[in-house]
Amino acid sequence: MKMRYKLPRKYTPVVFAFYMSAVMALLMCMVIVAINTGVDGHYFIRVIKAYALAMPSAFVFLQLVRPLVVRLVNATVAS
Protein backbone atom coordinates (compact mmCIF):
# COMPACT_ATOMS: atom_id res chain seq x y z
CA MET A 1 0.00 0.00 0.00
CA LYS A 2 1.46 3.30 -1.09
CA MET A 3 1.16 6.26 1.28
CA ARG A 4 0.58 9.68 -0.29
CA TYR A 5 1.40 12.82 1.61
CA LYS A 6 -1.11 15.64 1.30
CA LEU A 7 -1.15 19.03 2.91
CA PRO A 8 -3.89 19.89 5.40
CA ARG A 9 -7.01 21.57 3.95
CA LYS A 10 -6.18 24.85 5.72
CA TYR A 11 -3.36 25.41 3.19
CA THR A 12 -5.72 25.29 0.20
CA PRO A 13 -5.51 29.06 -0.56
CA VAL A 14 -1.70 28.99 -0.50
CA VAL A 15 -1.48 25.87 -2.66
CA PHE A 16 -4.00 27.34 -5.10
CA ALA A 17 -1.97 30.56 -5.31
CA PHE A 18 1.23 28.57 -5.87
CA TYR A 19 -0.21 26.55 -8.75
CA MET A 20 -2.02 29.52 -10.27
CA SER A 21 1.07 31.72 -10.14
CA ALA A 22 3.23 28.92 -11.57
CA VAL A 23 0.96 28.31 -14.55
CA MET A 24 0.10 31.95 -15.28
CA ALA A 25 3.69 33.19 -14.91
CA LEU A 26 4.90 30.52 -17.34
CA LEU A 27 2.21 31.32 -19.92
CA MET A 28 2.78 35.06 -19.64
CA CYS A 29 6.56 34.65 -19.88
CA MET A 30 6.17 32.54 -23.01
CA VAL A 31 3.94 35.13 -24.68
CA ILE A 32 5.94 38.19 -23.62
CA VAL A 33 9.31 36.69 -24.57
CA ALA A 34 7.93 35.62 -27.96
CA ILE A 35 6.55 39.10 -28.64
CA ASN A 36 9.63 40.99 -27.44
CA THR A 37 12.47 38.83 -28.75
CA GLY A 38 10.89 36.32 -31.11
CA VAL A 39 11.00 32.54 -31.15
CA ASP A 40 14.39 31.13 -32.07
CA GLY A 41 16.88 28.59 -30.77
CA HIS A 42 17.32 30.42 -27.44
CA TYR A 43 13.62 31.05 -26.83
CA PHE A 44 13.18 28.55 -24.00
CA ILE A 45 16.33 29.72 -22.22
CA ARG A 46 14.97 33.29 -22.25
CA VAL A 47 11.57 32.04 -21.04
CA ILE A 48 13.16 30.17 -18.11
CA LYS A 49 15.20 33.24 -17.13
CA ALA A 50 12.09 35.42 -17.20
CA TYR A 51 10.10 32.74 -15.34
CA ALA A 52 12.71 32.58 -12.55
CA LEU A 53 11.85 36.20 -11.76
CA ALA A 54 8.16 36.17 -12.60
CA MET A 55 6.99 33.09 -10.69
CA PRO A 56 8.06 34.14 -7.18
CA SER A 57 6.77 37.64 -7.84
CA ALA A 58 3.43 36.31 -9.06
CA PHE A 59 3.10 34.08 -5.99
CA VAL A 60 3.77 36.94 -3.57
CA PHE A 61 1.42 39.32 -5.39
CA LEU A 62 -1.34 36.69 -5.51
CA GLN A 63 -1.08 36.35 -1.75
CA LEU A 64 -1.28 40.12 -1.35
CA VAL A 65 -4.25 40.75 -3.64
CA ARG A 66 -6.28 37.66 -2.67
CA PRO A 67 -8.37 39.46 -0.01
CA LEU A 68 -9.25 42.23 -2.46
CA VAL A 69 -10.21 39.73 -5.18
CA VAL A 70 -12.38 37.76 -2.75
CA ARG A 71 -14.23 40.98 -1.83
CA LEU A 72 -14.65 41.94 -5.49
CA VAL A 73 -16.05 38.51 -6.34
CA ASN A 74 -18.43 38.62 -3.39
CA ALA A 75 -19.62 42.07 -4.48
CA THR A 76 -20.11 40.91 -8.06
CA VAL A 77 -21.56 37.39 -7.81
CA ALA A 78 -24.93 36.59 -6.23
CA SER A 79 -24.71 34.31 -3.23
Backbone as CSV, one residue per row, in Angstrom:
resi,resn,N_x,N_y,N_z,CA_x,CA_y,CA_z,C_x,C_y,C_z
1,MET,0.844,-1.184,0.000,0.000,0.000,0.000,0.884,1.240,0.000
2,LYS,0.638,2.108,-0.946,1.457,3.299,-1.092,0.825,4.463,-0.338
3,MET,1.629,5.102,0.526,1.159,6.257,1.282,1.413,7.516,0.460
4,ARG,0.422,8.403,0.403,0.584,9.679,-0.286,0.459,10.791,0.730
5,TYR,1.428,11.682,0.701,1.400,12.817,1.609,0.588,13.946,0.984
6,LYS,-0.332,14.483,1.741,-1.111,15.637,1.303,-1.078,16.693,2.397
7,LEU,-1.118,17.922,1.959,-1.147,19.032,2.908,-2.526,19.134,3.552
8,PRO,-2.588,19.679,4.765,-3.894,19.889,5.399,-4.742,20.882,4.603
9,ARG,-6.052,20.743,4.696,-7.010,21.567,3.950,-6.820,23.065,4.213
10,LYS,-6.334,23.433,5.389,-6.175,24.855,5.723,-5.181,25.565,4.804
11,TYR,-4.338,24.817,4.105,-3.358,25.406,3.188,-3.879,25.531,1.757
12,THR,-5.145,25.236,1.549,-5.719,25.289,0.198,-5.495,26.634,-0.499
13,PRO,-5.736,27.783,0.145,-5.509,29.056,-0.562,-4.053,29.257,-0.994
14,VAL,-3.121,28.828,-0.166,-1.704,28.986,-0.498,-1.308,28.055,-1.639
15,VAL,-1.787,26.821,-1.595,-1.483,25.867,-2.661,-2.119,26.326,-3.970
16,PHE,-3.340,26.814,-3.907,-4.000,27.338,-5.098,-3.191,28.496,-5.687
17,ALA,-2.759,29.414,-4.843,-1.973,30.564,-5.306,-0.650,30.109,-5.913
18,PHE,-0.034,29.088,-5.325,1.231,28.573,-5.865,1.029,28.014,-7.266
19,TYR,0.038,27.148,-7.432,-0.206,26.548,-8.746,-0.657,27.593,-9.760
20,MET,-1.535,28.496,-9.348,-2.019,29.522,-10.266,-0.880,30.428,-10.708
21,SER,-0.045,30.860,-9.774,1.072,31.721,-10.142,2.078,30.981,-11.014
22,ALA,2.289,29.700,-10.750,3.226,28.916,-11.565,2.756,28.815,-13.011
23,VAL,1.500,28.491,-13.199,0.957,28.315,-14.549,0.858,29.659,-15.272
24,MET,0.293,30.662,-14.623,0.103,31.952,-15.284,1.428,32.644,-15.580
25,ALA,2.381,32.567,-14.662,3.689,33.185,-14.914,4.364,32.524,-16.108
26,LEU,4.282,31.210,-16.211,4.896,30.520,-17.342,4.236,30.934,-18.652
27,LEU,2.912,30.928,-18.690,2.211,31.315,-19.916,2.521,32.752,-20.308
28,MET,2.498,33.655,-19.347,2.783,35.056,-19.642,4.228,35.243,-20.088
29,CYS,5.161,34.559,-19.461,6.564,34.651,-19.883,6.735,34.152,-21.313
30,MET,6.066,33.070,-21.656,6.170,32.539,-23.010,5.658,33.553,-24.034
31,VAL,4.525,34.164,-23.747,3.943,35.131,-24.683,4.801,36.391,-24.771
32,ILE,5.187,36.938,-23.629,5.937,38.193,-23.621,7.316,38.028,-24.259
33,VAL,8.000,36.938,-23.955,9.305,36.692,-24.567,9.163,36.525,-26.074
34,ALA,8.141,35.813,-26.517,7.933,35.622,-27.958,7.669,36.954,-28.649
35,ILE,6.868,37.808,-28.031,6.550,39.101,-28.635,7.779,40.017,-28.657
36,ASN,8.510,40.048,-27.558,9.630,40.988,-27.442,10.886,40.554,-28.187
37,THR,11.186,39.263,-28.182,12.472,38.828,-28.748,12.319,37.776,-29.833
38,GLY,11.107,37.319,-30.078,10.891,36.316,-31.114,11.141,34.906,-30.612
39,VAL,10.821,33.964,-31.472,11.001,32.545,-31.149,12.144,32.029,-32.013
40,ASP,13.236,31.673,-31.359,14.390,31.127,-32.067,15.008,30.022,-31.215
41,GLY,16.228,29.691,-31.481,16.885,28.593,-30.769,17.104,28.828,-29.290
42,HIS,17.098,30.099,-28.855,17.324,30.424,-27.439,16.042,30.840,-26.723
43,TYR,14.917,30.622,-27.374,13.622,31.046,-26.832,13.366,30.468,-25.440
44,PHE,13.510,29.170,-25.284,13.176,28.547,-24.000,14.139,28.954,-22.892
45,ILE,15.380,29.226,-23.226,16.325,29.725,-22.221,15.876,31.088,-21.723
46,ARG,15.459,31.970,-22.643,14.969,33.291,-22.250,13.680,33.179,-21.435
47,VAL,12.817,32.240,-21.806,11.571,32.037,-21.043,11.893,31.605,-19.618
48,ILE,12.803,30.661,-19.459,13.156,30.171,-18.109,13.771,31.290,-17.276
49,LYS,14.610,32.121,-17.881,15.201,33.241,-17.135,14.120,34.220,-16.688
50,ALA,13.184,34.527,-17.571,12.088,35.422,-17.204,11.202,34.775,-16.138
51,TYR,10.956,33.472,-16.279,10.105,32.741,-15.340,10.710,32.712,-13.938
52,ALA,12.032,32.617,-13.854,12.707,32.579,-12.547,12.427,33.848,-11.743
53,LEU,12.209,34.948,-12.427,11.849,36.195,-11.755,10.341,36.322,-11.577
54,ALA,9.601,35.948,-12.593,8.156,36.171,-12.597,7.395,35.272,-11.628
55,MET,7.774,34.020,-11.518,6.991,33.087,-10.693,6.986,33.483,-9.218
56,PRO,8.128,33.718,-8.591,8.063,34.135,-7.180,7.310,35.453,-6.990
57,SER,7.488,36.373,-7.923,6.773,37.645,-7.839,5.269,37.424,-7.939
58,ALA,4.857,36.605,-8.883,3.432,36.312,-9.059,2.850,35.670,-7.810
59,PHE,3.585,34.759,-7.201,3.100,34.085,-5.988,2.899,35.088,-4.855
60,VAL,3.876,35.951,-4.639,3.767,36.944,-3.571,2.602,37.896,-3.839
61,PHE,2.494,38.379,-5.080,1.417,39.318,-5.393,0.041,38.660,-5.304
62,LEU,-0.054,37.394,-5.670,-1.339,36.693,-5.512,-1.744,36.622,-4.046
63,GLN,-0.778,36.382,-3.176,-1.076,36.349,-1.745,-1.542,37.717,-1.255
64,LEU,-0.937,38.775,-1.794,-1.281,40.118,-1.347,-2.649,40.583,-1.847
65,VAL,-2.996,40.243,-3.080,-4.252,40.746,-3.641,-5.432,39.811,-3.411
66,ARG,-5.196,38.626,-2.870,-6.279,37.657,-2.665,-7.459,38.237,-1.875
67,PRO,-7.224,38.913,-0.750,-8.375,39.458,-0.007,-9.200,40.449,-0.839
68,LEU,-8.537,41.286,-1.605,-9.246,42.229,-2.464,-10.065,41.497,-3.517
69,VAL,-9.498,40.500,-4.132,-10.208,39.733,-5.176,-11.402,39.007,-4.588
70,VAL,-11.258,38.447,-3.402,-12.375,37.762,-2.751,-13.520,38.752,-2.512
71,ARG,-13.203,39.967,-2.052,-14.231,40.985,-1.834,-14.892,41.406,-3.147
72,LEU,-14.100,41.564,-4.189,-14.650,41.942,-5.487,-15.589,40.857,-6.029
73,VAL,-15.189,39.609,-5.893,-16.045,38.509,-6.345,-17.331,38.479,-5.533
74,ASN,-17.232,38.618,-4.228,-18.432,38.619,-3.385,-19.364,39.779,-3.719
75,ALA,-18.801,40.914,-4.125,-19.625,42.075,-4.481,-20.246,41.921,-5.871
76,THR,-19.683,41.053,-6.674,-20.112,40.915,-8.061,-21.032,39.723,-8.307
77,VAL,-20.837,38.639,-7.574,-21.556,37.389,-7.814,-22.627,37.202,-6.737
78,ALA,-23.824,36.833,-7.182,-24.928,36.590,-6.233,-24.614,35.367,-5.396
79,SER,-24.972,35.452,-4.120,-24.713,34.306,-3.233,-25.902,33.376,-3.145
